[in-house]
């Protein structure tokens, strides 16, 4: 998606399926692939394991 966004000259791109590639790949996209050309937007990212919650979480 980053390559397509660059060709389309997109200024900003929300993260979505990139997170299925793992945290290290997302970090690489942000720091290298899109740096200087696309603002990479993300919010409400809760965990690196995509929703698996710890049973020790306080109620």
Residue pairs with C-beta under 8 A, 6 or more apart in sequence:
1 13
1 17
1 18
2 13
2 29
2 33
2 34
2 38
5 13
5 34
5 38
6 34
6 37
6 38
10 38
11 38
11 39
12 38
12 39
12 40
12 41
13 34
13 38
13 39
13 40
13 41
14 41
14 42
15 26
15 40
15 41
15 42
15 45
18 25
18 26
18 29
19 26
19 45
19 50
20 50
23 48
29 40
30 40
34 40
47 53
